[in-house]
Every structure is written in C-alpha cells, then in structure tokens.
C-alpha cells in the first residue's frame, strides 16, 4: 500500500533540506534585526529587509511567515509587495527622507569624500527605482459588460 501523500508532495516546491531551512531561518532572523536597526538609523533601509525576511520565512518557517504577514506594522508592506511590487506613497516619502538625511550626514562627516559620494549614488539609484514602483495593486481588466 502506498504511503499517504504529505503536504510537501502536494506543493510545486521541492522539500528543502534541513541545513538549507536553517540557513533561510538565519537569513530571516538577521534581516529582521537589520530592519529594526533601520527604524532608528537613517542610512539603513527597513522595508527591503522585512521583504527579505518574509521571503526567507516563506521558504523555511511557516510559523514565522504567518507571524510576519499578520504583523500590524510589517504585514501590510509584505502583502502590498506580493500584490505586484506595490510600495505605498507614504513608504516612498519616508524612505526618501531617511536616505536624504543619511546622505547629508555622511557628506558632512565621512572622509574620504568618495565614500559618501558612492553611497549617495547608490541611494539615488534606489530612490529612483523606488519611485517607479506602483502605489496601488494592478486592477483586473474590465470585461466591458
């Protein structure tokens, strides 16, 4: 008699090995720590680390993934991102303000000057990419009825 199907056999994704799951759990935990640091440190992003943590948790820990998706602060950006790469206008303004603050601080304090200029160029590229992201989920096409 064949063994009953388990949940991993019913999904499209192969079952990950234990070391890979632990590695992804570590990525999720480290990303969450970096996201919390980013709340207080202007040059450190927050939402990208939350999204990375959500991705790693989805692959390695259903419990952590569920907690992140249902968290009152972290859940909405995760769900919006999964609905088509959506970033809210408020998040865009917050990120732009924090990156600008970090850039001004680095330009005033960090030497040699090429270091803050390089970091500012990266932040500018991230800012442009961020402002090109949609602010609302894509609408389904109308049927014309």
N, C-alpha and C positions, 0 to 999 in steps of 0.2 A: 504494500500500500504506500503511495507516495506521501511525502511529508506535506502538511498543510502549508499553503503559501504564507509567508510572513510579510510584514508591511514593506520591507525593503525590496522584496520581489515584485511588488505591485507598483513601484515607482520607476521612473525612467533613469534615475541616477544610480550608479553602482554604489554598493556599500563601501564606505571609506574604512581604511584600516585604523586600528586603534591609535597608532602613533600620529597619523595624519589628523584624526579627530582632535587629539590633544594639542597638536600644533595649531590647528584652527581655533581651538578654545583659547589658547595663549594669545593668538593674534586678536581675537575678540576682546579679551581682558585688557591687553596692552592698548588697544585702540580706545577702549572706554576710559582708561586712565589718561591718555593723551587728550581725549575730548574734554574731560573735566579740567585738565590743565588749560586747555584752550579757552575755557569760560573766563579765566582770570588773566591770561596772558595774551595781549592783543596780536602778537605776531603768529600765534598758534591757532590754526583753524579748529573748529569744533564739529560742524556737521559732516565733513568728509570722514572724520574718524568714527563718528556714530554710524555712518553708512557702511564703512569698512567692518565695524564690529557687527552690524546686522547681517552683512553678507557672510562673515565667518561663522556667526552663530547659526545661521540658517543651514550651513553645511555640517555643523558639528554638535550643536546643542539645541534641540527643540525647546527645552525649558527656557534657556537664555533668549532664544529668538522670540518666543512668545512674550517674555517679560519686556524686551526692547520694543516690540511692536505695539504693546499695550501701555507703555510708559506714557504718562501725561505730557512730558516735555519732549522725549526722544521719538515717540511713536508717530506723531504727525509728519515730521520731515521724512521718516523712513517710508511711510505709506505713500506720501506725495511723490517721492523719488521713484518708487516702484510703479507708479501710475504714469510713467512716461518721462522721467527725468525732471519732474517739476520742482522748482525752488521758489518759495514764496517771495514776494517783493520785500517784505519785512526782513527776511533772512538775507536777501541780497544787500539791502541797505546796511544791516548790521555787519555783515562780512566786509563790505567796502569801508565802513567807518573804522572797524578794527584793523584792517590791513593798512589803511592810511595812517592811523595812529602809530602802528608799529613801524611803518616806513619813516615817518617823521622822527621818531625816537632813534631809530638806527642811524639815520643820516646825521643826527646830532651827536651821537655817542660812539658809534663803531668806526674804527680805523683798522686797516687801510680802507680808503673810500670805495674801492672796487667791490668789497664785500657787500655793503648795503646797497650799492647800485645793482649788483647781480640779484640780490634778494628782491629788490623793488621791481626789477624787470620780471621776475617770476610772479610776484604778486599782481603786477599789471596784467600779465597773461591770464592768470587765474580769474582776475576780476572781469576781464573781457569775456572769457568763457562763461563765467557765472551769469553775467547779464544777458547772454544769448540763450540761456536756459528758459523753457516755458514757465509761466507763472500759474497756469491752470492746466488740469488734465485735458488731453485731447478729447474733443467732442465727437461722438459717433456720427457718421454721415447720416443726413436726413434721408428718409425714404421717399419724400415727396408726396405723401398721402395727405 
